[in-house]
Amino acid sequence: MYGFWPPDVFTYILVKIIVLALVILMWWMLRAPTVV
């Protein structure tokens, strides 16, 4: 599987997942600031 994926595509997908996770985390904290 990794052989068919260029490093650039893999890095792009990894960064996209990290950014998405950060956006969800920020949205969750803004929506429920009292919940730790």
PDBQT receptor file of N, H, CA, C and O in Angstrom, charges set to zero:
ATOM      1  N   MET A   1       0.834  -1.199   0.000  1.00  0.00    +0.000 N 
ATOM      2  CA  MET A   1       0.000   0.000   0.000  1.00  0.00    +0.000 C 
ATOM      3  C   MET A   1       0.872   1.254   0.000  1.00  0.00    +0.000 C 
ATOM      4  O   MET A   1       0.631   2.193  -0.758  1.00  0.00    +0.000 OA
ATOM      5  N   TYR A   2       1.890   1.252   0.864  1.00  0.00    +0.000 N 
ATOM      6  H   TYR A   2       2.086   0.489   1.480  1.00  0.00    +0.000 HD
ATOM      7  CA  TYR A   2       2.754   2.429   0.942  1.00  0.00    +0.000 C 
ATOM      8  C   TYR A   2       3.590   2.586  -0.315  1.00  0.00    +0.000 C 
ATOM      9  O   TYR A   2       4.048   3.685  -0.628  1.00  0.00    +0.000 OA
ATOM     10  N   GLY A   3       3.793   1.483  -1.043  1.00  0.00    +0.000 N 
ATOM     11  H   GLY A   3       3.421   0.590  -0.790  1.00  0.00    +0.000 HD
ATOM     12  CA  GLY A   3       4.608   1.552  -2.252  1.00  0.00    +0.000 C 
ATOM     13  C   GLY A   3       3.929   2.348  -3.357  1.00  0.00    +0.000 C 
ATOM     14  O   GLY A   3       4.591   2.949  -4.203  1.00  0.00    +0.000 OA
ATOM     15  N   PHE A   4       2.590   2.345  -3.339  1.00  0.00    +0.000 N 
ATOM     16  H   PHE A   4       2.052   1.857  -2.651  1.00  0.00    +0.000 HD
ATOM     17  CA  PHE A   4       1.861   3.058  -4.388  1.00  0.00    +0.000 C 
ATOM     18  C   PHE A   4       1.681   4.532  -4.040  1.00  0.00    +0.000 C 
ATOM     19  O   PHE A   4       1.348   5.338  -4.909  1.00  0.00    +0.000 OA
ATOM     20  N   TRP A   5       1.897   4.888  -2.780  1.00  0.00    +0.000 N 
ATOM     21  H   TRP A   5       2.168   4.234  -2.074  1.00  0.00    +0.000 HD
ATOM     22  CA  TRP A   5       1.711   6.274  -2.347  1.00  0.00    +0.000 C 
ATOM     23  C   TRP A   5       3.029   7.022  -2.311  1.00  0.00    +0.000 C 
ATOM     24  O   TRP A   5       3.953   6.603  -1.614  1.00  0.00    +0.000 OA
ATOM     25  N   PRO A   6       3.139   8.127  -3.053  1.00  0.00    +0.000 N 
ATOM     26  CA  PRO A   6       4.338   8.983  -2.952  1.00  0.00    +0.000 C 
ATOM     27  C   PRO A   6       4.396   9.622  -1.561  1.00  0.00    +0.000 C 
ATOM     28  O   PRO A   6       3.357   9.828  -0.933  1.00  0.00    +0.000 OA
ATOM     29  N   PRO A   7       5.594   9.935  -1.079  1.00  0.00    +0.000 N 
ATOM     30  CA  PRO A   7       5.749  10.543   0.258  1.00  0.00    +0.000 C 
ATOM     31  C   PRO A   7       4.955  11.839   0.387  1.00  0.00    +0.000 C 
ATOM     32  O   PRO A   7       4.437  12.147   1.461  1.00  0.00    +0.000 OA
ATOM     33  N   ASP A   8       4.857  12.604  -0.715  1.00  0.00    +0.000 N 
ATOM     34  H   ASP A   8       5.278  12.353  -1.587  1.00  0.00    +0.000 HD
ATOM     35  CA  ASP A   8       4.145  13.884  -0.665  1.00  0.00    +0.000 C 
ATOM     36  C   ASP A   8       2.661  13.657  -0.382  1.00  0.00    +0.000 C 
ATOM     37  O   ASP A   8       2.060  14.383   0.409  1.00  0.00    +0.000 OA
ATOM     38  N   VAL A   9       2.077  12.656  -1.023  1.00  0.00    +0.000 N 
ATOM     39  H   VAL A   9       2.565  12.066  -1.666  1.00  0.00    +0.000 HD
ATOM     40  CA  VAL A   9       0.654  12.373  -0.821  1.00  0.00    +0.000 C 
ATOM     41  C   VAL A   9       0.421  11.897   0.608  1.00  0.00    +0.000 C 
ATOM     42  O   VAL A   9      -0.551  12.298   1.249  1.00  0.00    +0.000 OA
ATOM     43  N   PHE A  10       1.307  11.044   1.107  1.00  0.00    +0.000 N 
ATOM     44  H   PHE A  10       2.097  10.718   0.586  1.00  0.00    +0.000 HD
ATOM     45  CA  PHE A  10       1.168  10.525   2.468  1.00  0.00    +0.000 C 
ATOM     46  C   PHE A  10       1.280  11.662   3.486  1.00  0.00    +0.000 C 
ATOM     47  O   PHE A  10       0.513  11.720   4.448  1.00  0.00    +0.000 OA
ATOM     48  N   THR A  11       2.237  12.562   3.269  1.00  0.00    +0.000 N 
ATOM     49  H   THR A  11       2.860  12.515   2.488  1.00  0.00    +0.000 HD
ATOM     50  CA  THR A  11       2.422  13.699   4.174  1.00  0.00    +0.000 C 
ATOM     51  C   THR A  11       1.203  14.620   4.117  1.00  0.00    +0.000 C 
ATOM     52  O   THR A  11       0.757  15.134   5.144  1.00  0.00    +0.000 OA
ATOM     53  N   TYR A  12       0.668  14.825   2.909  1.00  0.00    +0.000 N 
ATOM     54  H   TYR A  12       1.030  14.408   2.076  1.00  0.00    +0.000 HD
ATOM     55  CA  TYR A  12      -0.504  15.691   2.747  1.00  0.00    +0.000 C 
ATOM     56  C   TYR A  12      -1.701  15.124   3.509  1.00  0.00    +0.000 C 
ATOM     57  O   TYR A  12      -2.418  15.861   4.186  1.00  0.00    +0.000 OA
ATOM     58  N   ILE A  13      -1.912  13.819   3.396  1.00  0.00    +0.000 N 
ATOM     59  H   ILE A  13      -1.330  13.220   2.847  1.00  0.00    +0.000 HD
ATOM     60  CA  ILE A  13      -3.024  13.176   4.098  1.00  0.00    +0.000 C 
ATOM     61  C   ILE A  13      -2.813  13.251   5.607  1.00  0.00    +0.000 C 
ATOM     62  O   ILE A  13      -3.755  13.508   6.356  1.00  0.00    +0.000 OA
ATOM     63  N   LEU A  14      -1.579  13.026   6.050  1.00  0.00    +0.000 N 
ATOM     64  H   LEU A  14      -0.814  12.816   5.441  1.00  0.00    +0.000 HD
ATOM     65  CA  LEU A  14      -1.275  13.066   7.483  1.00  0.00    +0.000 C 
ATOM     66  C   LEU A  14      -1.527  14.460   8.040  1.00  0.00    +0.000 C 
ATOM     67  O   LEU A  14      -2.136  14.602   9.101  1.00  0.00    +0.000 OA
ATOM     68  N   VAL A  15      -1.065  15.487   7.336  1.00  0.00    +0.000 N 
ATOM     69  H   VAL A  15      -0.570  15.371   6.475  1.00  0.00    +0.000 HD
ATOM     70  CA  VAL A  15      -1.274  16.874   7.782  1.00  0.00    +0.000 C 
ATOM     71  C   VAL A  15      -2.763  17.209   7.782  1.00  0.00    +0.000 C 
ATOM     72  O   VAL A  15      -3.249  17.898   8.679  1.00  0.00    +0.000 OA
ATOM     73  N   LYS A  16      -3.481  16.723   6.777  1.00  0.00    +0.000 N 
ATOM     74  H   LYS A  16      -3.086  16.164   6.048  1.00  0.00    +0.000 HD
ATOM     75  CA  LYS A  16      -4.917  17.002   6.696  1.00  0.00    +0.000 C 
ATOM     76  C   LYS A  16      -5.649  16.397   7.881  1.00  0.00    +0.000 C 
ATOM     77  O   LYS A  16      -6.559  17.018   8.431  1.00  0.00    +0.000 OA
ATOM     78  N   ILE A  17      -5.257  15.182   8.282  1.00  0.00    +0.000 N 
ATOM     79  H   ILE A  17      -4.518  14.678   7.835  1.00  0.00    +0.000 HD
ATOM     80  CA  ILE A  17      -5.886  14.520   9.430  1.00  0.00    +0.000 C 
ATOM     81  C   ILE A  17      -5.568  15.287  10.719  1.00  0.00    +0.000 C 
ATOM     82  O   ILE A  17      -6.440  15.458  11.571  1.00  0.00    +0.000 OA
ATOM     83  N   ILE A  18      -4.321  15.748  10.862  1.00  0.00    +0.000 N 
ATOM     84  H   ILE A  18      -3.612  15.609  10.170  1.00  0.00    +0.000 HD
ATOM     85  CA  ILE A  18      -3.926  16.482  12.066  1.00  0.00    +0.000 C 
ATOM     86  C   ILE A  18      -4.684  17.802  12.155  1.00  0.00    +0.000 C 
ATOM     87  O   ILE A  18      -5.166  18.175  13.224  1.00  0.00    +0.000 OA
ATOM     88  N   VAL A  19      -4.788  18.510  11.029  1.00  0.00    +0.000 N 
ATOM     89  H   VAL A  19      -4.396  18.207  10.161  1.00  0.00    +0.000 HD
ATOM     90  CA  VAL A  19      -5.502  19.792  11.017  1.00  0.00    +0.000 C 
ATOM     91  C   VAL A  19      -6.973  19.571  11.344  1.00  0.00    +0.000 C 
ATOM     92  O   VAL A  19      -7.567  20.345  12.095  1.00  0.00    +0.000 OA
ATOM     93  N   LEU A  20      -7.557  18.525  10.788  1.00  0.00    +0.000 N 
ATOM     94  H   LEU A  20      -7.075  17.897  10.178  1.00  0.00    +0.000 HD
ATOM     95  CA  LEU A  20      -8.963  18.222  11.054  1.00  0.00    +0.000 C 
ATOM     96  C   LEU A  20      -9.173  17.918  12.536  1.00  0.00    +0.000 C 
ATOM     97  O   LEU A  20     -10.159  18.348  13.135  1.00  0.00    +0.000 OA
ATOM     98  N   ALA A  21      -8.229  17.167  13.124  1.00  0.00    +0.000 N 
ATOM     99  H   ALA A  21      -7.428  16.818  12.638  1.00  0.00    +0.000 HD
ATOM    100  CA  ALA A  21      -8.333  16.836  14.548  1.00  0.00    +0.000 C 
ATOM    101  C   ALA A  21      -8.227  18.102  15.410  1.00  0.00    +0.000 C 
ATOM    102  O   ALA A  21      -8.937  18.240  16.405  1.00  0.00    +0.000 OA
ATOM    103  N   LEU A  22      -7.343  19.019  15.025  1.00  0.00    +0.000 N 
ATOM    104  H   LEU A  22      -6.765  18.907  14.216  1.00  0.00    +0.000 HD
ATOM    105  CA  LEU A  22      -7.196  20.262  15.780  1.00  0.00    +0.000 C 
ATOM    106  C   LEU A  22      -8.452  21.118  15.680  1.00  0.00    +0.000 C 
ATOM    107  O   LEU A  22      -8.870  21.732  16.662  1.00  0.00    +0.000 OA
ATOM    108  N   VAL A  23      -9.054  21.158  14.488  1.00  0.00    +0.000 N 
ATOM    109  H   VAL A  23      -8.715  20.659  13.691  1.00  0.00    +0.000 HD
ATOM    110  CA  VAL A  23     -10.279  21.938  14.292  1.00  0.00    +0.000 C 
ATOM    111  C   VAL A  23     -11.412  21.362  15.143  1.00  0.00    +0.000 C 
ATOM    112  O   VAL A  23     -12.162  22.108  15.773  1.00  0.00    +0.000 OA
ATOM    113  N   ILE A  24     -11.531  20.037  15.157  1.00  0.00    +0.000 N 
ATOM    114  H   ILE A  24     -10.922  19.431  14.646  1.00  0.00    +0.000 HD
ATOM    115  CA  ILE A  24     -12.574  19.397  15.968  1.00  0.00    +0.000 C 
ATOM    116  C   ILE A  24     -12.330  19.667  17.454  1.00  0.00    +0.000 C 
ATOM    117  O   ILE A  24     -13.276  19.917  18.201  1.00  0.00    +0.000 OA
ATOM    118  N   LEU A  25     -11.073  19.618  17.881  1.00  0.00    +0.000 N 
ATOM    119  H   LEU A  25     -10.305  19.415  17.273  1.00  0.00    +0.000 HD
ATOM    120  CA  LEU A  25     -10.739  19.861  19.284  1.00  0.00    +0.000 C 
ATOM    121  C   LEU A  25     -11.080  21.298  19.672  1.00  0.00    +0.000 C 
ATOM    122  O   LEU A  25     -11.656  21.534  20.733  1.00  0.00    +0.000 OA
ATOM    123  N   MET A  26     -10.727  22.256  18.816  1.00  0.00    +0.000 N 
ATOM    124  H   MET A  26     -10.259  22.064  17.953  1.00  0.00    +0.000 HD
ATOM    125  CA  MET A  26     -11.033  23.668  19.095  1.00  0.00    +0.000 C 
ATOM    126  C   MET A  26     -12.540  23.890  19.120  1.00  0.00    +0.000 C 
ATOM    127  O   MET A  26     -13.047  24.612  19.979  1.00  0.00    +0.000 OA
ATOM    128  N   TRP A  27     -13.266  23.267  18.172  1.00  0.00    +0.000 N 
ATOM    129  H   TRP A  27     -12.854  22.681  17.474  1.00  0.00    +0.000 HD
ATOM    130  CA  TRP A  27     -14.721  23.425  18.123  1.00  0.00    +0.000 C 
ATOM    131  C   TRP A  27     -15.361  22.845  19.373  1.00  0.00    +0.000 C 
ATOM    132  O   TRP A  27     -16.315  23.411  19.908  1.00  0.00    +0.000 OA
ATOM    133  N   TRP A  28     -14.834  21.710  19.842  1.00  0.00    +0.000 N 
ATOM    134  H   TRP A  28     -14.060  21.250  19.408  1.00  0.00    +0.000 HD
ATOM    135  CA  TRP A  28     -15.378  21.071  21.039  1.00  0.00    +0.000 C 
ATOM    136  C   TRP A  28     -15.139  21.944  22.267  1.00  0.00    +0.000 C 
ATOM    137  O   TRP A  28     -16.020  22.078  23.116  1.00  0.00    +0.000 OA
ATOM    138  N   MET A  29     -13.948  22.541  22.364  1.00  0.00    +0.000 N 
ATOM    139  H   MET A  29     -13.232  22.432  21.674  1.00  0.00    +0.000 HD
ATOM    140  CA  MET A  29     -13.613  23.377  23.522  1.00  0.00    +0.000 C 
ATOM    141  C   MET A  29     -14.437  24.668  23.507  1.00  0.00    +0.000 C 
ATOM    142  O   MET A  29     -14.820  25.175  24.560  1.00  0.00    +0.000 OA
ATOM    143  N   LEU A  30     -14.706  25.194  22.312  1.00  0.00    +0.000 N 
ATOM    144  H   LEU A  30     -14.394  24.782  21.456  1.00  0.00    +0.000 HD
ATOM    145  CA  LEU A  30     -15.503  26.417  22.215  1.00  0.00    +0.000 C 
ATOM    146  C   LEU A  30     -16.970  26.117  22.497  1.00  0.00    +0.000 C 
ATOM    147  O   LEU A  30     -17.687  26.957  23.040  1.00  0.00    +0.000 OA
ATOM    148  N   ARG A  31     -17.409  24.937  22.135  1.00  0.00    +0.000 N 
ATOM    149  H   ARG A  31     -16.826  24.254  21.694  1.00  0.00    +0.000 HD
ATOM    150  CA  ARG A  31     -18.814  24.583  22.317  1.00  0.00    +0.000 C 
ATOM    151  C   ARG A  31     -19.094  24.238  23.778  1.00  0.00    +0.000 C 
ATOM    152  O   ARG A  31     -20.149  24.591  24.304  1.00  0.00    +0.000 OA
ATOM    153  N   ALA A  32     -18.162  23.553  24.436  1.00  0.00    +0.000 N 
ATOM    154  H   ALA A  32     -17.304  23.266  24.008  1.00  0.00    +0.000 HD
ATOM    155  CA  ALA A  32     -18.353  23.161  25.831  1.00  0.00    +0.000 C 
ATOM    156  C   ALA A  32     -17.106  23.504  26.629  1.00  0.00    +0.000 C 
ATOM    157  O   ALA A  32     -16.311  22.619  26.946  1.00  0.00    +0.000 OA
ATOM    158  N   PRO A  33     -16.924  24.788  26.960  1.00  0.00    +0.000 N 
ATOM    159  CA  PRO A  33     -15.713  25.206  27.684  1.00  0.00    +0.000 C 
ATOM    160  C   PRO A  33     -15.684  24.702  29.115  1.00  0.00    +0.000 C 
ATOM    161  O   PRO A  33     -14.616  24.607  29.719  1.00  0.00    +0.000 OA
ATOM    162  N   THR A  34     -16.858  24.374  29.666  1.00  0.00    +0.000 N 
ATOM    163  H   THR A  34     -17.725  24.450  29.174  1.00  0.00    +0.000 HD
ATOM    164  CA  THR A  34     -16.881  23.924  31.058  1.00  0.00    +0.000 C 
ATOM    165  C   THR A  34     -16.494  22.455  31.168  1.00  0.00    +0.000 C 
ATOM    166  O   THR A  34     -16.100  21.992  32.239  1.00  0.00    +0.000 OA
ATOM    167  N   VAL A  35     -16.607  21.717  30.058  1.00  0.00    +0.000 N 
ATOM    168  H   VAL A  35     -16.927  22.092  29.188  1.00  0.00    +0.000 HD
ATOM    169  CA  VAL A  35     -16.267  20.295  30.087  1.00  0.00    +0.000 C 
ATOM    170  C   VAL A  35     -14.767  20.128  29.873  1.00  0.00    +0.000 C 
ATOM    171  O   VAL A  35     -14.228  20.582  28.864  1.00  0.00    +0.000 OA
ATOM    172  N   VAL A  36     -14.102  19.488  30.807  1.00  0.00    +0.000 N 
ATOM    173  H   VAL A  36     -14.540  19.120  31.627  1.00  0.00    +0.000 HD
ATOM    174  CA  VAL A  36     -12.649  19.293  30.687  1.00  0.00    +0.000 C 
ATOM    175  C   VAL A  36     -12.383  17.927  30.087  1.00  0.00    +0.000 C 
ATOM    176  O   VAL A  36     -11.227  17.550  29.895  1.00  0.00    +0.000 OA
TER     177      VAL A  36
